[in-house]
Amino acid sequence: MKIRVLLVDDEAEFIEQLSERLRLRDYDVSTCLSGEEAVEKLKSLNFDVVILDVSMPGIDGTEALRRIKSSKPLTEVIMLTGHATVESAIEGMKLGAFDYLMKPCETDELISKINSAHERRAAQEERIRAAKAEKYFTSPRSALKNNDSQD
Amino acid sequence: MSHEIETPGGDGLLASKSLWLVVGIAVFLLVGFILPTPESLTQIIEQRGIDEKLIEWGVAENLEEAADKAMTVLGIIPMAVIFFATEAIPIGLTGIMMPILAYFLHLLPKGMIGQTFAGDAPLFLLGVLAMGVAVVDVGLHKRLAAWILGWTKGFYTPVFVLCVSMAVIGSFISAHAMCAFMTPVMMAVYFGVVQSKSPAGEIQHDPHLARFLLFTLCFALNVGGVGSPAAGGRNVIMMGYWQGYGVPMDFFTWMKYGFPLVPILGLVVAVYMVVFFSRKIRNKDLTPGLTAIKDENRRMGQMKYAEYVTFAMLIVILLLWVFASGTLGLGGPALLALLIPVIFRTTDWHKILNGISWDAWFMYCGALTMGALLKESGAALWLAQSVMGILSSLGMSQGFGLWVGLSSFSGLMTNFMSDAGTTALLGPIVIPMGIMSNVPGEPWASGMAVAFATSFAHFLIVGTPNNAIVYGLGTYPDTGERAIRPIDFVKYGFALWVICMVIVWIIAFLGTFSLIGFPEGILETARGVLQSGAEIAEPVGGGH
C-alpha cells in the first residue's frame, strides 16, 4: 500500500513541487495550505506522515501539531522549518513530532525521513493490532464496545 | 463518503458484568441448594450405584447427600452458561471456578480434581497454544499467506485460493493468529484496488468489496476448525471427554472424519460468497491490490533460519501426532513446541510463556473438570436421559436424527455463546446421550456432531474470535472506519451457517461416518464406564 503523506504549507508553489517529487516516487500525496485545513482534513482521513511547516498564518505549525497529535496520535509529523524557526521545530519534537527538516529540503533526505516515520507508525499499528487481537481472542464480546477505539 | 459506520449503542444489559455475576451466582444457589431434587435424579443415582461410589470416596454419606451433590453440579451449568455468554468474569476464571467449587464443596475426591489439569488433553492444548506463539513470533504465518496468495491475479482465482488455503491452514495452526494477520492484508488489498480505480486525489470506496473480502477470510478460517484436533481447544476438550469414557480418539482418526470436509467447505464458502455477495461489487479485479501481498513477501526477503526451524518443528509434530500418538499420546509431541524453539534459539522461553493464552488454557481445563463432575455425580446421565426423552418424542433419539439434532443445537448455541463454551457445556451431556442411543460408533459420532458444528459460528460476532477480529480490525485505511456492521454477520453468515450444517449432515454423517466406520467395541467400553460410573476403563484402539 502506498505511504499516505499530507503536505501542509502556505507556500502553494513549494508544496506543489514537493508533492510532484513525492508522487513520482509512488507516494500517495495530499496537500493543505493552512494548519486549520490540515486539522480539519485529518478529522475524516488518515495519513501515515504529515509534513508540517512551522511558520504559517492562522494557527502555526506547533499548534497544528498539538491538535493533530490530540486527534490522531499515531500520525507521524515531520516539521518543516527555516533557520529562524529551528527552536519551534525542537519544541515540536518535544510535543511528539518525529523529526524536522530544514527548507529547502533535499528529496533523498525527505524520503528517508518519511520512510523512517512510516516504519515507526507501522510498527506501532502492528503492536496495537496484536493487542486488540489478543483481547478479541479472550473476549470476542469486547469488539462490540463503543470505547474500542478505531484510531 | 459512500459508507457509513453504525456503532452499536453499547451492549445494553449484557454490559453490566456485576449484574450478571450476581445473577449467575443466584441461579447457582437456586438450582444447587434451594430447588428440590427431582425424584428421577435420585433414582438414577441409586440404580447406577453412584451413591455407593460417592460414599466410598467420602464425598457423600448417604443417597440423599449424593443426590444433593448432583444438584449442586447441575447448578454450575446455568451459572457457567451465564458467565460464558456475558463474560461477567474472564473465561479462564470461569474455568478455574470448576476445580475451586469441586474442592470447596467437596464434589469429588481431592486426588481426582487436579487430574483434569494434567492429562494428555491439557498438555496437548498447552503445546498447541505454544505452537501458535512460535509460528507468530517468527512470522511463519505471514510467509505461508504470501506464498499462497502472492502469485494470484484477477478475482476468482484469489478468492478460491484464499478460501481453500485458509480453511486448510485453519485446521492446523491458530486460525485466530492467521485472521489477525490477514485482516489488515485484506484491507490493504481492498485499498489497492479502490485506489487504482479512483480519480487522482480522491478515494471512491466500494464497501461491498471490503465486506466481501473480510467475510470470505473469516468464514474460510472458521470452517477449517473441523479438520484436526489442533484447530482449536474445543476439539481438544471433546477428545478429553472421550478419554474420560475410556474411548480416546487419536489425531489421525479425527482427521479421517473431519479433514475431507475442509477443502469442500472452503470451496463452498468461495462459491457462496461469489454467488450471493459479489454482484454489487464495483471493482472485480483484485490484481492492483494483490501487490500488497507481493510487497509483504518482498519485505520479508529470503526465508530465515527461525522460519526453517519452526516449519520443520510443525512438520515433525504433525507427523508424530499422525503416526505415533498411540505411544506418545497427543501431549508428548505437542510439548515439543515448548522445547524446540528454545533449544534452537528461535523464540525466547519467556516470550512463549507470555504468549500462551493462559485464559484459554484455564477455561479448557476447567471444562474438563466440569465434565468429570457431571459424569461422576450422575448429573450428566440424568440430563442425557431427560433430553433423550424429548428427542425420542421427535423421532431423533439415535443415529442420523440424533446427530442432526445435536449439531443444530450446538451450532446455534455456538453463535450466541462461544465455540469453546458450547463444547465445554454440551460435551459431558451428549456423550452419555450417544451411549444411550446404542448405535455402534457412539460416543464418537455424537461428540463429533457437536464439535464440528462449533466451527460454524458465522452469524454473530461473539461466536468466535475470528468474527471479532475481522469486525474490530477490518477498518478502511484512509478513514479508520469499520468496514463491517454487526448486523452484516447475520446478513452474510446465517445462510452459510445453514449450508455448512447441511454439508456436514450429508458428507460426514451420511458419508464418512459410514464409509470409514468406527472401531468395534467403543460403544461397549464407553457404556461400561457410564454404567459403572466409577473406574475409567482401559482405552480401546483409535484405529488407523
HADDOCK unambig.tbl for C-alpha pairs under 7 A between the chains (distance, minus, plus):
assign (segid A and resid 1 and name CA) (segid B and resid 188 and name CA) 6.06 0.50 0.50
assign (segid A and resid 1 and name CA) (segid B and resid 192 and name CA) 6.23 0.50 0.50
assign (segid A and resid 1 and name CA) (segid B and resid 292 and name CA) 5.66 0.50 0.50
assign (segid A and resid 30 and name CA) (segid B and resid 201 and name CA) 6.80 0.50 0.50
assign (segid A and resid 44 and name CA) (segid B and resid 479 and name CA) 5.83 0.50 0.50
assign (segid A and resid 45 and name CA) (segid B and resid 478 and name CA) 5.33 0.50 0.50
assign (segid A and resid 45 and name CA) (segid B and resid 479 and name CA) 4.45 0.50 0.50
assign (segid A and resid 46 and name CA) (segid B and resid 477 and name CA) 6.96 0.50 0.50
assign (segid A and resid 46 and name CA) (segid B and resid 478 and name CA) 4.72 0.50 0.50
assign (segid A and resid 46 and name CA) (segid B and resid 479 and name CA) 5.29 0.50 0.50
assign (segid A and resid 46 and name CA) (segid B and resid 480 and name CA) 6.75 0.50 0.50
assign (segid A and resid 47 and name CA) (segid B and resid 478 and name CA) 6.93 0.50 0.50
assign (segid A and resid 133 and name CA) (segid B and resid 180 and name CA) 6.01 0.50 0.50
assign (segid A and resid 133 and name CA) (segid B and resid 469 and name CA) 6.03 0.50 0.50
assign (segid A and resid 136 and name CA) (segid B and resid 465 and name CA) 5.56 0.50 0.50
assign (segid A and resid 136 and name CA) (segid B and resid 468 and name CA) 5.86 0.50 0.50
assign (segid A and resid 136 and name CA) (segid B and resid 469 and name CA) 6.26 0.50 0.50
assign (segid A and resid 137 and name CA) (segid B and resid 465 and name CA) 4.85 0.50 0.50
assign (segid A and resid 138 and name CA) (segid B and resid 359 and name CA) 6.79 0.50 0.50
assign (segid A and resid 138 and name CA) (segid B and resid 360 and name CA) 6.93 0.50 0.50
assign (segid A and resid 140 and name CA) (segid B and resid 461 and name CA) 6.91 0.50 0.50
assign (segid A and resid 140 and name CA) (segid B and resid 462 and name CA) 5.01 0.50 0.50
assign (segid A and resid 140 and name CA) (segid B and resid 464 and name CA) 6.50 0.50 0.50
assign (segid A and resid 140 and name CA) (segid B and resid 465 and name CA) 5.10 0.50 0.50
assign (segid A and resid 140 and name CA) (segid B and resid 468 and name CA) 5.13 0.50 0.50
assign (segid A and resid 141 and name CA) (segid B and resid 462 and name CA) 5.25 0.50 0.50
assign (segid A and resid 143 and name CA) (segid B and resid 468 and name CA) 5.60 0.50 0.50
assign (segid A and resid 143 and name CA) (segid B and resid 472 and name CA) 5.64 0.50 0.50
assign (segid A and resid 144 and name CA) (segid B and resid 8 and name CA) 6.79 0.50 0.50
assign (segid A and resid 145 and name CA) (segid B and resid 10 and name CA) 6.02 0.50 0.50
assign (segid A and resid 146 and name CA) (segid B and resid 7 and name CA) 6.71 0.50 0.50
assign (segid A and resid 146 and name CA) (segid B and resid 8 and name CA) 6.81 0.50 0.50
assign (segid A and resid 146 and name CA) (segid B and resid 10 and name CA) 6.08 0.50 0.50
assign (segid A and resid 150 and name CA) (segid B and resid 480 and name CA) 5.87 0.50 0.50
assign (segid A and resid 150 and name CA) (segid B and resid 481 and name CA) 6.67 0.50 0.50
assign (segid A and resid 151 and name CA) (segid B and resid 480 and name CA) 6.31 0.50 0.50
